[in-house]
């Protein structure tokens, strides 16, 4: 839905009601992915697209109906060779669409979800339409003003801990999809739409190894920052692959910059006056990975300095030093591969062992992840479920 931000925020500011249609499931070939959205306001203005034109007309009518009735709808669109003129996907795929009206009680949720520059999961109850915006360490939920007198909020509106935990697990992986979650005595079906900026890789130390790590960081999809206190070395010309090159003392820069649970920090200075202060900051942050370059003797000396600076044993246990897996590499590029391999193993729960020496599943499922989209009925006639109004 993030691509509709400008228009949705304008509609909210004008006090307009509108309905949003989101793709919540895809089977086979489809023009747009899960999470693609279109919206229709109370005046009939439409924005966005979910199929490149195949089913837009039908979904438009569903949005208008949802606005009139206040009733959320899930509908499946497929294709049948028996009637090529029916509403459906000409590419042969099947998609499931969730349509729900948005009222003033939901504005705070959408405002936070669409305006934040942080990673955010937008959670929608497919039965009631209630919403949560969930960040790594915050949440905003639908207001209770529209509830019937005497009624209690459902699990999503009440921010059930299991729903929030599932949303955060999916957010960490950037996963979008339908989940069925047991909440007390009932099961709740929610659509979780993860919107995440690229995770950050912060590399301290403007050396040749840092250039190789920055290159492989970009290859892995990170937003890469290289930081060094020495302006003669910290230049864009030396680190063309980096998104940012910062001239500052490492610890001062880290104290002032944003990190989250997906951030990886690589300290490559192997100079105590730089790396000890920055590691003091890094090891107290909630980040995905902290690694530091240096020999084993350097590591022992650095550990002693960090203990003397007041770090605890649990905090020190988070430090990967010497940095990287034992691949036997020597060059900056080979070292960067070892560093990247360790980061992937730490973030995804890998052992770092040769696959032939293990019998575990090669592709591990992460929290909130499935092997594919949920099963869907592939028929010409849409399988339509009308849900109770909230």
MOZI-V670408 format. One record per backbone hydrogen bond with DSSP energy under -1.0 kcal/mol. CO is the residue of the C=O (numbers start at 1). NH is the residue of the N-H. If there is no record, write none. Layout:
CO;NH, CO;NH
//
This chain:
1;4, 2;5, 4;8, 5;9, 6;10, 7;11, 8;12, 9;13, 10;14, 11;16, 12;15, 17;42, 18;102, 19;40, 20;100, 21;38, 22;98, 23;35, 25;96, 27;94, 33;36, 36;23, 37;49, 38;21, 39;47, 40;19, 41;44, 45;41, 47;39, 55;59, 56;60, 57;61, 58;62, 59;63, 60;64, 61;65, 62;66, 63;67, 64;68, 65;69, 66;70, 72;387, 73;99, 74;385, 75;97, 77;95, 78;89, 80;83, 83;86, 89;92, 94;27, 95;77, 96;24, 96;25, 97;75, 98;22, 99;73, 100;20, 102;18, 103;106, 104;107, 105;143, 106;110, 107;111, 108;112, 109;113, 110;114, 111;115, 112;116, 120;195, 121;134, 122;193, 123;132, 124;191, 125;129, 130;125, 131;142, 132;123, 133;140, 134;121, 138;135, 140;133, 144;147, 148;151, 154;158, 155;160, 156;159, 160;164, 161;165, 162;166, 163;167, 164;168, 165;169, 166;170, 167;171, 168;172, 170;175, 177;192, 179;190, 181;188, 183;186, 186;183, 188;181, 189;126, 190;179, 191;124, 192;177, 193;122, 195;120, 199;223, 200;264, 201;225, 202;266, 203;227, 204;268, 205;207, 207;211, 208;212, 209;213, 210;214, 211;215, 212;216, 213;217, 214;218, 215;219, 216;220, 217;222, 218;221, 223;201, 224;243, 224;244, 225;203, 226;246, 227;205, 228;248, 230;233, 230;234, 233;235, 235;239, 239;242, 244;226, 246;228, 249;253, 250;254, 251;255, 260;263, 263;288, 263;289, 264;202, 265;291, 266;204, 267;293, 271;274, 271;275, 272;276, 274;278, 275;279, 276;280, 277;281, 278;282, 279;283, 281;284, 282;285, 285;287, 289;265, 290;320, 291;267, 292;323, 295;299, 296;300, 297;301, 298;302, 299;303, 300;304, 301;305, 302;306, 303;307, 304;308, 305;309, 306;311, 307;310, 312;316, 313;317, 315;318, 316;319, 320;292, 325;327, 331;335, 332;336, 333;337, 334;338, 335;339, 336;340, 337;341, 338;325, 338;342, 339;343, 340;344, 341;345, 342;346, 343;347, 344;348, 345;349, 345;350, 354;357, 355;358, 366;369, 382;384, 385;74
//
